Amino acid sequence: MRVRGRRRGAGAGAVLLVGAVCAGLPAAPVQAAPPGGPDGGPRAAEREKPCTAGTGPYQRQVEAFLKRLPDGRQSTEDCVAIRRFQRAHQLERQDGYAGLETYRQVQIEQTGGKPNADGACPERSYKVVCVDQKRQLLWVQTGSRTDFGPVPMRTGRYGQETRPGMHRIVRRVRDDRSQIYDNAPMPYAQYFDRGQAIHGRHDSLYDGGGSAGCVNLKLKDARELWERLRLGDHVYVWGRKPGT
């Protein structure tokens, strides 16, 4: 049978229509993409939500670090700058609020990769885990070289303080649970003084208060520390947790 050729003037829409029918798909008119992007929505800059977080408890310290006017009062420009910092460091909270998590990251940045600049943690020829309770930072050093961290941590609250001094890791349990506190999970637990251990925490480190004496880390940090340490490694604890 003779097949008639396509009529002159048929456009690309007709070709797509024939293709859809041949593929067994319902024919639908071809529509041009709306302006503003392939998803039809506004551009990314236009989608950005206003930064409306209020003044945080560490407002002045964060402002000073970010080279903003350290007046301790949140402005829209302050909020945007803080939010940008939070996003750059992938913090849990990214709304421009100058809370504890953001301040802790500021403290890490202020070390400039040299958390033991004041020499508070003993420098030895062997590995030492440094637990700085004043700044709530933990790192590992061999001599003057920093091998891990600093990373944020959480130590014991008032009445259940993390015991200071030089200790050694005496027991390691990858998937431990507390026998005292409601069977609470203690992943990557590394015990250094009786029941006190360095271990990961599934929940936030910044949900208020302190631990029951253990050194809490973010789960990813506890996992990496587990890989780096062995039985007998030294742990040095000093200072006092703010607010305890």
N, C-alpha and C positions, 0 to 999 in steps of 0.2 A: 504494500500500500504506500502511496506517495505521502510523505510527511511535508506539510507546508512549512516553509521557513518562518522565522520569527518576524513579526511585523516591524517595519522600520519605525524607529522612535521609541521602542520599548526600552526602559531604563534598567538600572541595576536592581531596582526593587523587583522587577518582573523576574529577573534571573534568580534572585534569592527565593522568590515565591515558588518557582518550579522546583528548585533544589529541595525546599521543605516538603513539597508534595511527594517527590521521588523517595525521600528518606522516610516516608510514612509519618511525618510530623504534621500537626495542624498548621495550616497557613495563617500567618499573622502579618500585619503590615509592619514594615521596617520603620523604626523611629530613630531619629537622631538623638544622640546623648545630650542631655540638658547641660547647660553651661555650669562651670564650677568644678569639674572633675569627673572621673569615670563612674563614680557612685552616685552622681547626681546631687551630692550634698555640697555645702559651701566649702571653700578652701580651708586647709588646716588652721591657718591663722585666724579665720573667721569662726572656727569651731571652738577656739580656746575659751574656756570659761573664765569669768572674772575672778581675780584672786581676792577673796573676802575674809580670810582668816584673821582673827583678832590678835591682840598683843599676847605673846607667849611669856612664860616665866624666865626664859633665857634670851629675851629680846635684845637687850643691850649688848650682851656678849656676841651674839650672832651678827648683829648689825656691825659691830666693830670689826669682826673678822672679814665680813664681806665688804668692808670699806664704805659702809653706809653711815649716815649721821647717827652716832650711838645715843639717841635720845630716849631709848626704851619705849618708844611708842610706834605701833605699827602704822605704816602708810601703804597705799597701793603699790608704790614702787618697792618698798621693803618686802612686801609679800611676794611680789614677782621674783625678786632676787633670791629670796629664801627658797621659794618653790623650785627655781632653776637649780640651786645647789642640791636640794633634796633629790631631784630627778637625776642629776649627774652622778650621785652616789647610790642610787637605787634604794633609797630609804623606804621604810614601811609607810610612813606618812609623807605625802607629797602635795600638801595644800598650802604651804607657805607659813605654817604655824611654827614658831620658835620654841619647840618643846624639848624634852630631855634627849630624845633620840638625835635630833638635829644638833644639839649642843655637844653630845658625845662625839659625833662625827667631826665637829669643829675642833674638838680637843685632839682627835687623831691627826687631823690635817696640821695642827699647830706643832706637832712633834717634828715635822719635816723629815720623817723617816729615822729620827734619832730619839726614841722615847726615853732613853736612859741618859740624856744629856747632863742631868744633875748627879749622876752616879749613884742614885739611891739603891739600885739593884746591883748586888755584888757581881763583878766581872770575874769569871773563872775560866780556866782552860776547858772546862766541861760545860755542858748544856744546862742552862738555868731558866725555868719558867718564872717570869716576873709578874707578880700580882699587885698592882698599884691600886690600893683601895681608895686613895684620895681622888684620883682621876677616873677610877673604875675602868682601867685599861689593863689588858694582858698582852704580853709578848714573850717570845723565847729568844734568848741570846747566848752566844758562845763568845766569851771575851767581850770585845766591844762591837761585835758583829750581830746585827739583828737578823735572826733566821726566820721568824714568823711574827706577824702582827706589826703594830699593835691593833688589837680588836677590842670592841666594847665587851664588858662583862657586867655581872651583878653579884655582889658578895652579901654576907650575912647582915641581917637587920639588927636593930638594938636588942640586946639580950641574947642574941644567937649569932654573935660576930664570928667571922672567919678568923681562925686562930693565926696570929702573926708568927714570923720566924722562918727559919730554913727547915724545909721538910724534904722527904723523898717519896716518890711514888711507890706504894707498897702493894697495890692491887689494881687490876684493870678488868672491867666487865663491859663488854660492848653493849649489851641490852639489859641493863640492870633496872631494878625498881626499888623504891624506898620501902623499907620494912617498918618505918615509923609514920610516914606521912601519906596515908591513904593509897599505898601502892603506886605512888606517883612515878612516872617513867623517868629514868636517868640514863639516857643514851650516851654511849661513849664515856662511861664513868671511869675516872682515874683517881683513886683514893690516895691521899697524901698525909692525913692525920686522923686516925680512927675513922669516924663516920663521915668526915668531910672529904669531898671529892670535887674535881673539875668535871663538869658534864654538860651536855647539851640541854636545851630547853625548847620544847615545841612551841610554847606560847611566847609572847613578846617579853623582852627584857625590861620594857619600859611601862609595865602596867601597874606600877606603884610599889613602894616598899622595897624590901630586900629579900634575900633567900633565907633559908633556915640554917645557914652556915656554909653551904657549898658555894663553889664558884660557878655561876651559870654563864653559859656561852650560847650564842646563836648556834643552831644545829649544824650549819655548814662549817663554822669555825671549830666546833667540837670534833667534827669528823676529821678535819685536816690535822688538828692537834693530836688526835688519836694515832694517826699515821706517823707522826713525827717523834712521839715519845715512846719510852720503854720503861720497864720496871727499873727502879733505882735512880731515875732521873730526878733532879733537884727542883723544888718549888719554893720560891721565896715570896712571902706575904708580908706587906708592911702598910703603914698608914691606917686611916680610918675612913669608912664610908660616909660621905656627906649625908646629913640627915639622921644619923644613928648615934 
